[in-house]
Amino acid sequence: MAIEIRMPKLGLTMEEGTINEWLIEVGEKVDRGEILATIETDKVTIDFESPVSGFLLKKIVEEGKTVPISELIAYIGAEGEEIQVRKNELIAASTNQKRVKDESSSKHHETAKVNTGVVAISPIAKRLAKENSIDYKKIKGTGPRGRIIEADILSLLENNKNTTDNLLVFKLEQPNKTKKITSERMSKSFQTAPHFYLNKEIEMVSAAEKRLKLNKSNVTKITFTDLIIKSLALSLKEFPFINAEWSSKGIKVFQDINIGFAVSTESGLVVVVIQHCDKKSITEIAEERAVQIQRAKNNQLTTEDISNGTFTLTNLGMYAIDSFSPILNPPQAGILATGAIFEKPIVRDSEILPVLMMSVTLAADHRVIDGAQGAEFLNIFNETINKVD
């Protein structure tokens, strides 16, 4: 009997997935554990291993199509086996395939049938017209059979720009999936979690000396980010209520300390996670961080690389930013933003001395953390980073 293959849930926050590529064709044999397809989630592209052995009998969802988790995507069974597809699934499959075909047709400006009395316009052109308040019914299309295509709308906008002095010149670009998901998550975070911010300048003299000492004996380069992650982990161990999140059933206080750090990629911002940071040495953290960054840059992250974070670090010091106010990474209750390390004149024993300093900002969910708790945490972090081993 043919086995239904459904869109898997490949992460805690995953709600839908896109079939990026089928690696097995219909009629070909596939073994259990063999890569059946690559699936794009909100953050990463993942190899989807076949849960069973058999022959790929039918693809329900074509490449490029996005469907919710648990939706039927294919059938695997015995060679030549006939599939008993339920009526509602046949309708869904037919609809999916038709939609993919239509999208592909509009994308490549292929010939399309036009219903009498209906203006033929590609989905992209229609959306662009709507966003710019353009009545597309008055436009003569240059696509196949008079279909209005994206170039027609862009041409009209360009003509309007040349004839209207006050019209701003712009190029409309659609966000990729990573940027879209990030914007949705950050908007929801800022709207639902009552943020508050605490700022502090932290002395970094001992930390800088520790880094120089470690780099003399380590093959892997130790960065200030590695020292910060380790110091955060030890500080969270003393203040576990900061290592927490708000839920409808109560406040979840985590025993594991898994620190995520933001990485900028060509696709957008992604937060990768180092598990059990309190139990790892600075060198181990540095080695894992370097690997994670390379995976992120190459779009090779797995669900394990981005899952189960309990606290987040975002560091813009390497971009010469002094300080900034971050947005919580939902559903976590805390995130620390760090800026560049700089020299500042400090008065000590009636002398003015240049001292290395770093500005940090703690953003916290006020439902979980109050101001006094956040202040105590930053003071402990200040002490810890200058004596971390």
Long-range contacts (C-beta under 8 A, 24 or more apart in sequence): 1-77, 1-81, 2-57, 2-75, 2-76, 2-77, 2-78, 2-81, 2-83, 2-84, 3-52, 3-54, 3-75, 3-76, 3-77, 4-72, 4-75, 5-36, 5-50, 5-51, 5-52, 5-72, 5-73, 5-74, 5-75, 5-76, 6-69, 6-70, 6-71, 6-72, 6-73, 7-39, 7-61, 7-67, 7-68, 7-69, 7-70, 7-71, 7-73, 8-39, 8-48, 8-69, 9-69, 9-70, 10-39, 10-41, 10-46, 10-48, 10-303, 11-41, 11-42, 11-43, 11-303, 11-306, 11-307, 12-307, 12-308, 13-42, 13-185, 14-41, 14-42, 14-69, 15-42, 15-68, 15-69, 16-66, 16-67, 16-68, 16-69, 17-41, 17-66, 17-67, 17-69, 18-64, 18-65, 18-66, 18-177, 19-61, 19-62, 19-63, 19-64, 19-65, 19-67, 19-73, 20-45, 20-63, 20-64, 21-63, 22-59, 22-63, 24-50, 24-56, 25-56, 26-56, 26-57, 26-58, 26-59, 27-55, 27-56, 28-55, 28-56, 29-53, 29-54, 29-55, 29-79, 30-54, 30-55, 30-56, 30-76, 36-74, 37-73, 40-177, 41-303, 42-177, 42-178, 42-181, 43-178, 43-181, 43-270, 43-301, 43-306, 44-270, 44-299, 44-301, 44-302, 44-303, 44-305, 44-306, 45-299, 46-302, 46-303, 50-76, 52-76, 54-78, 55-79, 55-80, 55-81, 57-81, 57-83, 58-83, 58-85, 60-89, 60-92, 60-93, 60-96, 61-93, 61-96, 62-96, 62-97, 62-100, 63-100, 64-100, 64-103, 64-104, 65-96, 65-99, 65-100, 67-96, 106-149, 109-143, 109-144, 109-147, 109-149, 110-144, 111-144, 111-145, 112-144, 112-145, 112-147, 113-145, 114-145, 114-146, 114-147, 119-148, 120-145, 120-146, 120-147, 120-148, 121-147, 121-148, 121-149, 122-147, 122-148, 122-149, 122-150, 124-149, 124-150, 125-149, 125-150, 125-152, 125-153, 128-153, 128-154, 128-172, 129-153, 131-172, 132-157, 176-267, 176-268, 177-267, 178-265, 178-267, 178-268, 178-269, 178-270, 179-267, 179-268, 182-268, 182-269, 185-329, 185-330, 186-327, 188-330, 189-327, 189-328, 189-329, 189-330, 190-327, 190-328, 192-330, 193-246, 193-328, 193-330, 193-365, 193-366, 193-367, 194-365, 194-366, 194-367, 195-327, 195-328, 195-363, 195-364, 195-365, 195-366, 196-363, 196-364, 196-366, 196-371, 196-374, 197-325, 197-361, 197-362, 197-363, 197-364, 198-361, 198-362, 198-364, 198-371, 198-374, 198-375, 198-378, 199-323, 199-359, 199-360, 199-361, 200-359, 200-360, 200-362, 200-378, 200-379, 200-382, 201-344, 201-357, 201-358, 201-359, 201-360, 202-357, 202-358, 202-359, 202-360, 202-381, 202-382, 202-385, 203-355, 203-356, 203-357, 203-382, 203-386, 204-341, 204-356, 204-357, 204-358, 204-385, 204-386, 205-355, 205-356, 205-386, 206-385, 206-386, 206-387, 207-231, 207-385, 207-386, 207-388, 208-341, 208-356, 210-388, 214-282, 214-283, 218-283, 218-286, 220-283, 220-286, 220-287, 220-290, 221-286, 221-290, 222-282, 222-283, 222-286, 223-286, 223-289, 224-315, 224-317, 224-338, 224-341, 224-358, 225-261, 225-289, 225-313, 225-315, 226-282, 226-285, 226-286, 226-289, 227-282, 227-385, 227-388, 228-313, 228-315, 228-336, 228-338, 228-385, 229-259, 229-261, 229-274, 229-277, 229-285, 229-289, 229-313, 230-277, 230-280, 230-281, 230-282, 230-285, 230-388, 231-381, 231-384, 231-385, 231-388, 232-259, 232-277, 232-311, 232-313, 232-336, 232-381, 233-257, 233-259, 233-277, 233-278, 234-278, 234-384, 234-388, 235-377, 235-380, 235-381, 235-384, 236-278, 236-310, 236-311, 237-278, 238-380, 239-373, 239-376, 239-377, 239-380, 241-368, 241-369, 241-373, 242-311, 242-333, 242-334, 242-364, 242-369, 242-373, 242-374, 242-377, 243-310, 243-311, 243-334, 244-310, 244-333, 244-334, 244-368, 244-369, 245-310, 245-331, 245-332, 245-333, 245-365, 245-368, 246-331, 246-333, 246-365, 246-367, 246-368, 247-331, 251-333, 251-367, 251-368, 254-310, 256-308, 256-310, 257-310, 257-311, 258-308, 258-309, 258-310, 258-311, 259-309, 259-310, 259-311, 259-312, 259-313, 260-306, 260-309, 260-311, 260-312, 260-313, 260-329, 261-289, 261-312, 261-313, 261-314, 261-315, 262-312, 262-313, 262-314, 262-315, 263-292, 263-293, 263-296, 263-297, 265-296, 265-297, 265-299, 266-297, 267-299, 270-296, 270-301, 270-306, 271-306, 271-309, 271-312, 271-329, 272-296, 272-301, 272-305, 272-306, 273-305, 273-306, 273-307, 273-308, 273-309, 275-308, 282-388, 282-389, 311-335, 311-336, 312-336, 313-338, 314-338, 316-340, 317-341, 317-358, 322-359, 323-359, 323-360, 323-361, 324-361, 325-361, 325-363, 326-361, 326-363, 327-363, 328-363, 328-364, 328-365, 332-365, 333-364, 333-365, 333-367, 333-368, 333-369, 334-362, 334-363, 334-364, 334-365, 334-368, 334-369, 334-374, 335-362, 335-363, 336-360, 336-361, 336-362, 336-363, 336-381, 337-361, 337-362, 337-363
